């Protein structure tokens, strides 16, 4: 895995992101970090992640940004509507997203990272 470049997507200031980055930094893997709060994210990535994991996993409904939406924006959610919300406000994307090339992991669980990178 050391020869394969990983891509980590998320937001720099997030505590879970810091844990994931610290974990990766301690391993013999190289990765680049994409801060979708400052660099944005495209529909293609969001669609791919939603197709792989389901929009219910990708959209962070527990976060402050989502909870602050009005009820009309939160009603009748489907994948298309969830992607539009995440494009407009990338902080609603669950993080981190680790792109392994052939699949992605959403959220940070050390044991899942270890199994995927081994």
C-alpha positions as protocol buffer text, in pm:
chain_id: "A"
residue {
  index: 1
  type: UNK
  ca { x: 0 y: 0 z: 0 }
}
residue {
  index: 2
  type: UNK
  ca { x: 298 y: 231 z: 55 }
}
residue {
  index: 3
  type: UNK
  ca { x: 331 y: 296 z: -318 }
}
residue {
  index: 4
  type: UNK
  ca { x: -33 y: 396 z: -355 }
}
residue {
  index: 5
  type: UNK
  ca { x: -132 y: 754 z: -280 }
}
residue {
  index: 6
  type: UNK
  ca { x: -439 y: 795 z: -63 }
}
residue {
  index: 7
  type: UNK
  ca { x: -669 y: 1095 z: -64 }
}
residue {
  index: 8
  type: UNK
  ca { x: -818 y: 1222 z: 259 }
}
residue {
  index: 9
  type: UNK
  ca { x: -1116 y: 1454 z: 233 }
}
residue {
  index: 10
  type: UNK
  ca { x: -1249 y: 1666 z: 516 }
}
residue {
  index: 11
  type: UNK
  ca { x: -1213 y: 1990 z: 709 }
}
residue {
  index: 12
  type: UNK
  ca { x: -888 y: 2092 z: 871 }
}
residue {
  index: 13
  type: UNK
  ca { x: -1033 y: 2214 z: 1204 }
}
residue {
  index: 14
  type: UNK
  ca { x: -1243 y: 1902 z: 1275 }
}
residue {
  index: 15
  type: UNK
  ca { x: -1132 y: 1692 z: 1575 }
}
residue {
  index: 16
  type: UNK
  ca { x: -1209 y: 1363 z: 1401 }
}
residue {
  index: 17
  type: UNK
  ca { x: -1003 y: 1480 z: 1103 }
}
residue {
  index: 18
  type: UNK
  ca { x: -711 y: 1555 z: 1334 }
}
residue {
  index: 19
  type: UNK
  ca { x: -730 y: 1201 z: 1476 }
}
residue {
  index: 20
  type: UNK
  ca { x: -739 y: 1049 z: 1127 }
}
residue {
  index: 21
  type: UNK
  ca { x: -448 y: 1261 z: 1005 }
}
residue {
  index: 22
  type: UNK
  ca { x: -240 y: 1181 z: 1314 }
}
residue {
  index: 23
  type: UNK
  ca { x: -313 y: 810 z: 1264 }
}
residue {
  index: 24
  type: UNK
  ca { x: -212 y: 825 z: 896 }
}
residue {
  index: 25
  type: UNK
  ca { x: 98 y: 1032 z: 971 }
}
residue {
  index: 26
  type: UNK
  ca { x: 222 y: 753 z: 1200 }
}
residue {
  index: 27
  type: UNK
  ca { x: 196 y: 494 z: 920 }
}
residue {
  index: 28
  type: UNK
  ca { x: 419 y: 432 z: 618 }
}
residue {
  index: 29
  type: UNK
  ca { x: 159 y: 566 z: 376 }
}
residue {
  index: 30
  type: UNK
  ca { x: 148 y: 884 z: 176 }
}
residue {
  index: 31
  type: UNK
  ca { x: -174 y: 1076 z: 135 }
}
residue {
  index: 32
  type: UNK
  ca { x: -287 y: 1413 z: 23 }
}
residue {
  index: 33
  type: UNK
  ca { x: -542 y: 1617 z: 210 }
}
residue {
  index: 34
  type: UNK
  ca { x: -833 y: 1790 z: 40 }
}
residue {
  index: 35
  type: UNK
  ca { x: -1008 y: 2046 z: 260 }
}
residue {
  index: 36
  type: UNK
  ca { x: -1353 y: 2070 z: 106 }
}
residue {
  index: 37
  type: UNK
  ca { x: -1437 y: 2370 z: 319 }
}
residue {
  index: 38
  type: UNK
  ca { x: -1169 y: 2578 z: 141 }
}
residue {
  index: 39
  type: UNK
  ca { x: -1122 y: 2381 z: -183 }
}
residue {
  index: 40
  type: UNK
  ca { x: -1482 y: 2279 z: -240 }
}
residue {
  index: 41
  type: UNK
  ca { x: -1609 y: 1945 z: -361 }
}
residue {
  index: 42
  type: UNK
  ca { x: -1771 y: 1841 z: -687 }
}
residue {
  index: 43
  type: UNK
  ca { x: -2094 y: 1659 z: -760 }
}
residue {
  index: 44
  type: UNK
  ca { x: -1899 y: 1367 z: -910 }
}
residue {
  index: 45
  type: UNK
  ca { x: -1724 y: 1283 z: -580 }
}
residue {
  index: 46
  type: UNK
  ca { x: -2043 y: 1324 z: -377 }
}
residue {
  index: 47
  type: UNK
  ca { x: -2239 y: 1106 z: -618 }
}
residue {
  index: 48
  type: UNK
  ca { x: -1970 y: 837 z: -607 }
}
residue {
  index: 49
  type: UNK
  ca { x: -1964 y: 839 z: -225 }
}
residue {
  index: 50
  type: UNK
  ca { x: -2344 y: 833 z: -203 }
}
residue {
  index: 51
  type: UNK
  ca { x: -2363 y: 546 z: -454 }
}
residue {
  index: 52
  type: UNK
  ca { x: -2109 y: 349 z: -250 }
}
residue {
  index: 53
  type: UNK
  ca { x: -2234 y: 423 z: 103 }
}
residue {
  index: 54
  type: UNK
  ca { x: -2583 y: 574 z: 67 }
}
residue {
  index: 55
  type: UNK
  ca { x: -2653 y: 945 z: 108 }
}
residue {
  index: 56
  type: UNK
  ca { x: -2774 y: 877 z: 462 }
}
residue {
  index: 57
  type: UNK
  ca { x: -2413 y: 791 z: 556 }
}
residue {
  index: 58
  type: UNK
  ca { x: -2247 y: 1073 z: 360 }
}
residue {
  index: 59
  type: UNK
  ca { x: -2477 y: 1353 z: 482 }
}
residue {
  index: 60
  type: UNK
  ca { x: -2388 y: 1445 z: 841 }
}
residue {
  index: 61
  type: UNK
  ca { x: -2732 y: 1501 z: 989 }
}
residue {
  index: 62
  type: UNK
  ca { x: -2593 y: 1516 z: 1343 }
}
residue {
  index: 63
  type: UNK
  ca { x: -2382 y: 1824 z: 1270 }
}
residue {
  index: 64
  type: UNK
  ca { x: -2466 y: 2182 z: 1359 }
}
residue {
  index: 65
  type: UNK
  ca { x: -2482 y: 2296 z: 996 }
}
residue {
  index: 66
  type: UNK
  ca { x: -2757 y: 2046 z: 911 }
}
residue {
  index: 67
  type: UNK
  ca { x: -2950 y: 2105 z: 1234 }
}
residue {
  index: 68
  type: UNK
  ca { x: -2960 y: 2480 z: 1160 }
}
residue {
  index: 69
  type: UNK
  ca { x: -3142 y: 2425 z: 829 }
}
residue {
  index: 70
  type: UNK
  ca { x: -3510 y: 2509 z: 821 }
}
residue {
  index: 71
  type: UNK
  ca { x: -3756 y: 2222 z: 823 }
}
residue {
  index: 72
  type: UNK
  ca { x: -3839 y: 2265 z: 453 }
}
residue {
  index: 73
  type: UNK
  ca { x: -3475 y: 2202 z: 361 }
}
residue {
  index: 74
  type: UNK
  ca { x: -3463 y: 1891 z: 581 }
}
residue {
  index: 75
  type: UNK
  ca { x: -3794 y: 1747 z: 456 }
}
residue {
  index: 76
  type: UNK
  ca { x: -3828 y: 1482 z: 187 }
}
residue {
  index: 77
  type: UNK
  ca { x: -3455 y: 1419 z: 157 }
}
residue {
  index: 78
  type: UNK
  ca { x: -3332 y: 1196 z: -119 }
}
residue {
  index: 79
  type: UNK
  ca { x: -2988 y: 1153 z: -274 }
}
residue {
  index: 80
  type: UNK
  ca { x: -3026 y: 1443 z: -518 }
}
residue {
  index: 81
  type: UNK
  ca { x: -3144 y: 1685 z: -249 }
}
residue {
  index: 82
  type: UNK
  ca { x: -2872 y: 1566 z: -7 }
}
residue {
  index: 83
  type: UNK
  ca { x: -2603 y: 1623 z: -272 }
}
residue {
  index: 84
  type: UNK
  ca { x: -2735 y: 1974 z: -339 }
}
residue {
  index: 85
  type: UNK
  ca { x: -2717 y: 2052 z: 35 }
}
residue {
  index: 86
  type: UNK
  ca { x: -2362 y: 1916 z: 59 }
}
residue {
  index: 87
  type: UNK
  ca { x: -2248 y: 2107 z: -250 }
}
residue {
  index: 88
  type: UNK
  ca { x: -2387 y: 2429 z: -102 }
}
residue {
  index: 89
  type: UNK
  ca { x: -2241 y: 2364 z: 245 }
}
residue {
  index: 90
  type: UNK
  ca { x: -1957 y: 2109 z: 240 }
}
residue {
  index: 91
  type: UNK
  ca { x: -1938 y: 2107 z: 620 }
}
residue {
  index: 92
  type: UNK
  ca { x: -2249 y: 1883 z: 602 }
}
residue {
  index: 93
  type: UNK
  ca { x: -2038 y: 1601 z: 452 }
}
residue {
  index: 94
  type: UNK
  ca { x: -1952 y: 1336 z: 711 }
}
residue {
  index: 95
  type: UNK
  ca { x: -1581 y: 1327 z: 764 }
}
residue {
  index: 96
  type: UNK
  ca { x: -1325 y: 1216 z: 705 }
}
residue {
  index: 97
  type: UNK
  ca { x: -1360 y: 1045 z: 371 }
}
residue {
  index: 98
  type: UNK
  ca { x: -1056 y: 832 z: 291 }
}
residue {
  index: 99
  type: UNK
  ca { x: -1026 y: 743 z: -77 }
}
residue {
  index: 100
  type: UNK
  ca { x: -832 y: 419 z: -116 }
}
residue {
  index: 101
  type: UNK
  ca { x: -864 y: 419 z: -495 }
}
residue {
  index: 102
  type: UNK
  ca { x: -1096 y: 118 z: -525 }
}
residue {
  index: 103
  type: UNK
  ca { x: -1321 y: 215 z: -234 }
}
residue {
  index: 104
  type: UNK
  ca { x: -1373 y: 482 z: 30 }
}
residue {
  index: 105
  type: UNK
  ca { x: -1409 y: 481 z: 407 }
}
residue {
  index: 106
  type: UNK
  ca { x: -1636 y: 738 z: 570 }
}
residue {
  index: 107
  type: UNK
  ca { x: -1573 y: 840 z: 928 }
}
residue {
  index: 108
  type: UNK
  ca { x: -1266 y: 743 z: 1129 }
}
residue {
  index: 109
  type: UNK
  ca { x: -1234 y: 407 z: 1298 }
}
residue {
  index: 110
  type: UNK
  ca { x: -869 y: 307 z: 1354 }
}
residue {
  index: 111
  type: UNK
  ca { x: -946 y: -64 z: 1311 }
}
residue {
  index: 112
  type: UNK
  ca { x: -1111 y: -5 z: 970 }
}
residue {
  index: 113
  type: UNK
  ca { x: -821 y: 214 z: 855 }
}
residue {
  index: 114
  type: UNK
  ca { x: -573 y: -51 z: 972 }
}
residue {
  index: 115
  type: UNK
  ca { x: -758 y: -328 z: 787 }
}
residue {
  index: 116
  type: UNK
  ca { x: -785 y: -122 z: 467 }
}
residue {
  index: 117
  type: UNK
  ca { x: -423 y: -10 z: 462 }
}
residue {
  index: 118
  type: UNK
  ca { x: -262 y: -337 z: 573 }
}
